[in-house]
Amino acid sequence: MSKLNNILEKKNMITGFVTAGDPSIETAKENIMALVRAGVEVVEIGVPFSDPVAEGPVVQSANVRALANGCTLPKIFDMIEELREITQVPFVLMTYANPMYNYGFEAFCQKCKAVGVDGIIVPDIPYEESAELRVLAKDNDIELITMVALSSMNRIEKLVKDATGYIRLNASAKTFHQDKRRVEDMMQEIRKYTEIPVLFCGNVETKEEIERIHLYTDGVVLDNALVERIAEHGKAAAEKLTEYIGMLTGSAAKAQLTA
């Protein structure tokens, strides 16, 4: 069982998302460790890209800032390698096909394994075109995370039957609040084909939203709420992130570091 799958045996998980290099590689490293100290079970790390079609305006702006500050894929790999000296919390890279293509798909997966990446998300490679990547990821002990939307109901069997790691259910907290039945129906459909954990991602911001979503799914991904705080506080964001996660979970920071 992979380290990521071992973590995912927990319930009511909180996963944090940050864009690497926003506002700098060094600050991103501090922000990731702030999330780790706050008790986040998994950290998703966005690879900045010039055309992040799967992202909303908040994360798109983070991509622009990171690229303007010289963030590159090799620098991200170096950052992860350094972080692996102080924490074993699972890292999942969210990237796009173009950066992987430029690096080389096989070389990319091999490098992920070498530096300690546990999973990857590639939103612009559809399932029908992912066979080669799924093989490369498996050969390098990397979980290829499946993304689904509420509009994917008629494709769920195809999308999730070979899913590994976790399933990322992309919706919005507003949609969930207005129509919880759709999320419940989606979860029931997913559970026909797999028991892999499902994490809800979609502008979740408050403790109350998290508590409601946890009734239906296995956890949440915090994205915009964290990226907005990084944009607001810049190099001083780490402490704000720790405070925010602590407020959401009602617990003090706890270091998840290597022994």
C-alpha positions as MATLAB code, in Angstrom:
seq = 'MSKLNNILEKKNMITGFVTAGDPSIETAKENIMALVRAGVEVVEIGVPFSDPVAEGPVVQSANVRALANGCTLPKIFDMIEELREITQVPFVLMTYANPMYNYGFEAFCQKCKAVGVDGIIVPDIPYEESAELRVLAKDNDIELITMVALSSMNRIEKLVKDATGYIRLNASAKTFHQDKRRVEDMMQEIRKYTEIPVLFCGNVETKEEIERIHLYTDGVVLDNALVERIAEHGKAAAEKLTEYIGMLTGSAAKAQLTA';
ca = [
       0.000    0.000    0.000;
       1.370    3.419   -0.964;
       1.951    6.182    1.563;
      -0.886    8.153   -0.010;
      -3.330    5.260    0.241;
      -2.334    4.700    3.859;
      -3.188    8.327    4.680;
      -6.448    8.054    2.767;
      -7.736    5.368    5.117;
      -8.666    8.290    7.374;
     -12.042    9.993    7.216;
     -12.926   13.690    7.195;
      -9.613   14.614    5.613;
      -8.479   18.113    4.758;
      -6.196   18.532    1.757;
      -4.537   21.856    1.037;
      -3.654   23.312   -2.366;
      -0.895   25.827   -3.092;
       0.655   26.988   -6.350;
       4.397   26.380   -6.393;
       6.376   29.589   -6.758;
       3.586   31.845   -5.508;
       4.973   34.289   -4.622;
       8.352   32.487   -4.673;
       9.723   28.966   -4.379;
      11.088   29.646   -0.900;
       7.808   31.139    0.310;
       5.838   28.266   -1.227;
       8.017   25.868    0.762;
       7.221   27.766    3.961;
       3.517   27.763    3.126;
       3.499   24.017    2.495;
       5.136   23.398    5.852;
       2.601   25.703    7.495;
      -0.160   23.457    6.156;
       1.704   20.371    7.343;
       2.091   21.808   10.839;
      -1.623   22.629   10.864;
      -2.464   18.968   10.276;
      -3.375   18.832    6.596;
      -3.218   15.191    5.501;
      -2.252   15.771    1.845;
      -0.776   18.786    0.032;
      -1.611   19.390   -3.606;
       1.079   21.478   -5.314;
       0.107   23.307   -8.477;
       2.687   23.513  -11.263;
       2.294   27.007  -12.758;
       1.317   27.008  -16.414;
       0.487   29.799  -18.863;
      -2.905   28.339  -19.817;
      -4.408   26.651  -16.723;
      -7.781   25.901  -18.282;
      -9.084   23.862  -15.336;
      -8.583   26.687  -12.845;
     -10.725   29.606  -11.782;
      -9.546   33.227  -11.634;
      -7.966   32.897   -8.161;
      -5.592   30.065   -9.068;
      -5.037   31.469  -12.568;
      -3.703   34.650  -10.957;
      -1.408   32.560   -8.750;
      -0.043   30.887  -11.888;
       0.694   34.290  -13.405;
       2.507   35.441  -10.265;
       4.560   32.259  -10.025;
       5.628   32.335  -13.663;
       6.532   36.015  -13.391;
       8.757   35.127  -10.434;
      10.646   32.516  -12.432;
       9.098   29.292  -11.150;
      10.025   26.251  -13.267;
       9.393   22.527  -13.035;
      13.034   21.722  -12.118;
      12.838   24.263   -9.285;
       9.638   22.607   -8.047;
      11.294   19.194   -8.039;
      14.217   20.654   -6.061;
      11.780   22.190   -3.565;
       9.980   18.865   -3.047;
      13.267   17.058   -2.593;
      14.209   19.559    0.133;
      10.813   19.210    1.806;
      11.192   15.443    1.868;
      14.055   15.905    4.327;
      11.630   17.264    6.933;
       8.200   15.767    6.210;
       6.618   12.657    4.745;
       3.132   14.134    4.262;
       1.950   13.030    0.801;
       2.461   15.491   -2.054;
       0.301   15.492   -5.189;
       1.424   17.557   -8.177;
      -1.303   19.209  -10.243;
       0.062   19.939  -13.683;
      -0.894   20.045  -17.351;
       0.083   17.961  -20.359;
       2.340   20.619  -21.903;
       4.884   20.900  -19.031;
       4.987   17.096  -18.831;
       5.470   16.804  -22.595;
       8.341   19.307  -22.550;
       9.996   17.454  -19.680;
       9.212   14.037  -21.174;
       6.351   11.952  -19.772;
       8.559    9.055  -18.710;
      11.258   11.334  -17.307;
       8.595   13.317  -15.458;
       7.191   10.226  -13.727;
      10.670    8.951  -12.903;
      11.613   12.307  -11.404;
       8.405   12.378   -9.367;
       9.351    9.040   -7.859;
      12.927   10.128   -7.232;
      12.033   13.288   -5.292;
       9.075   11.869   -3.365;
       5.917   12.904   -5.226;
       3.062   10.563   -4.313;
       0.459   11.447   -6.926;
      -0.267   13.581   -9.972;
      -3.357   15.320  -11.347;
      -3.440   16.185  -15.051;
      -6.805   17.825  -15.796;
      -6.307   18.315  -19.546;
      -5.590   14.657  -20.360;
      -8.996   12.972  -20.639;
      -9.470    9.378  -19.544;
      -9.648    8.193  -23.158;
      -6.114    9.502  -23.780;
      -4.548    8.584  -20.443;
      -3.545    4.936  -20.983;
       0.164    5.640  -21.522;
       0.337    7.978  -18.536;
      -1.472    5.502  -16.285;
       1.116    2.850  -17.150;
       4.033    5.223  -16.526;
       2.547    6.373  -13.218;
       1.985    2.808  -12.047;
       5.514    1.766  -13.061;
       6.888    4.587  -10.896;
       4.574    4.060   -7.900;
       2.742    7.329   -8.572;
      -1.010    7.600   -8.068;
      -2.819    9.173  -11.033;
      -5.692   11.056   -9.437;
      -9.056   10.984  -11.204;
     -11.127   14.167  -11.443;
     -14.907   14.043  -11.878;
     -17.628   16.683  -12.051;
     -21.305   16.489  -11.241;
     -21.909   16.557  -14.991;
     -19.897   13.318  -15.366;
     -22.657   11.054  -14.061;
     -23.102    9.121  -17.313;
     -19.345    8.381  -17.503;
     -18.639    7.461  -13.889;
     -18.043    3.761  -14.413;
     -15.417    4.460  -17.074;
     -13.761    7.253  -15.085;
     -13.478    5.592  -11.686;
     -13.133    1.853  -12.270;
      -9.328    2.134  -12.576;
      -8.928    5.124  -10.246;
      -6.045    5.146   -7.779;
      -5.192    7.298   -4.779;
      -8.359    9.345   -4.460;
     -11.099   10.808   -6.625;
     -11.334   14.597   -6.801;
     -14.983   15.656   -7.077;
     -14.989   19.160   -8.527;
     -18.103   21.182   -7.814;
     -18.641   24.255   -5.646;
     -19.660   24.782   -2.067;
     -22.546   26.910   -3.365;
     -23.785   24.095   -5.596;
     -23.476   21.658   -2.720;
     -25.502   23.938   -0.458;
     -28.229   24.401   -3.059;
     -28.472   20.803   -4.240;
     -26.899   18.272   -1.876;
     -28.922   15.555   -3.582;
     -26.741   15.800   -6.690;
     -23.623   15.168   -4.599;
     -25.321   12.309   -2.775;
     -26.399   10.750   -6.088;
     -22.867   11.128   -7.450;
     -21.384    9.444   -4.384;
     -23.821    6.554   -4.714;
     -22.883    6.137   -8.368;
     -19.156    6.210   -7.597;
     -19.590    3.647   -4.828;
     -21.064    1.176   -7.320;
     -17.587    0.814   -8.839;
     -14.952    1.740   -6.257;
     -14.311    2.342   -2.549;
     -11.487    4.804   -3.230;
     -11.859    7.980   -1.114;
     -13.659   10.921   -2.698;
     -12.476   14.438   -1.844;
     -14.720   17.424   -2.580;
     -13.030   20.415   -4.199;
     -14.814   23.682   -4.889;
     -14.280   26.954   -3.026;
     -14.857   25.494    0.421;
     -14.110   28.194    3.001;
     -15.849   27.673    6.330;
     -15.916   25.106    9.103;
     -19.657   24.710    8.620;
     -19.244   23.930    4.912;
     -16.592   21.332    5.694;
     -18.770   19.657    8.318;
     -21.703   19.413    5.897;
     -19.571   18.098    3.038;
     -17.943   15.493    5.294;
     -21.384   13.927    5.768;
     -21.333   12.894    2.107;
     -17.666   12.587    1.094;
     -14.371   11.452    2.617;
     -12.784   14.878    2.774;
     -12.302   18.299    1.189;
      -9.641   20.075   -0.827;
      -9.062   23.672    0.214;
      -7.915   25.657   -2.806;
      -9.133   29.220   -3.351;
      -9.322   30.005    0.365;
      -5.621   29.223    0.769;
      -4.467   30.823   -2.484;
      -6.367   34.017   -1.635;
      -4.603   34.261    1.728;
      -1.248   33.777    0.047;
      -2.090   36.543   -2.429;
      -3.152   38.849    0.391;
      -0.270   38.239    2.797;
       2.581   37.400    0.418;
       5.737   36.336    2.185;
       3.959   36.572    5.560;
       1.242   34.058    4.597;
       2.566   30.974    6.415;
       1.316   31.986    9.857;
      -2.079   32.984    8.423;
      -2.444   29.586    6.761;
      -1.700   27.747    9.994;
      -4.222   29.911   11.876;
      -6.862   29.379    9.197;
      -6.541   25.574    9.152;
      -6.593   25.565   12.941;
      -9.816   27.572   12.897;
     -11.407   25.120   10.452;
     -10.399   22.028   12.378;
     -10.627   23.435   15.886;
      -7.211   22.066   16.714;
      -3.785   23.470   17.405;
      -0.994   23.057   14.881;
       0.619   19.633   14.938;
       3.840   18.853   13.175;
       3.709   15.935   10.755;
       7.449   15.662   10.328;
       9.927   12.892    9.840;
      11.159   11.182   12.972;
];
